[in-house]
Amino acid sequence: MNMAYAMGNQAASGQGGSSQWMGLLPLVLLFVVFYFLLIRPQQKRAKQQKLFIENLKKGDKVITSGGLYGTITGITDDSVTIEIAEKVRVRVLKSAVVDKAKGE
């Protein structure tokens, strides 16, 4: 009887290595799904936003993250001056500009 137990443990330990890898497979698949559904699209949006901010110029009609509509009247390295009404100008960070105004 002792011999049967010893042989059974050897057989189980030989298959234990492959079952450990099979245990990691769901985690790897979960990471791949997260990458394609969350991480990659977020990186694409960040790249597009950076490109948009770099291409801002005077005269562009924009919308800020606070919901202000206006026309760019000045640009520095880190901020933008926006005219929101006649002779009413505000200075905001470039990162606060989220989109170009459509239909104005």
Secondary structure, 3 states (H helix, E strand, C coil): CHHHHHHHHHHHHHHHHHHHHHHHHHHHHHHHHHHHHHHHHHHHHHHHHHHHHHCCCCCCEEEECCCCEEEEEEECCCEEEEEEECCEEEEEEHHHEEEECCCC
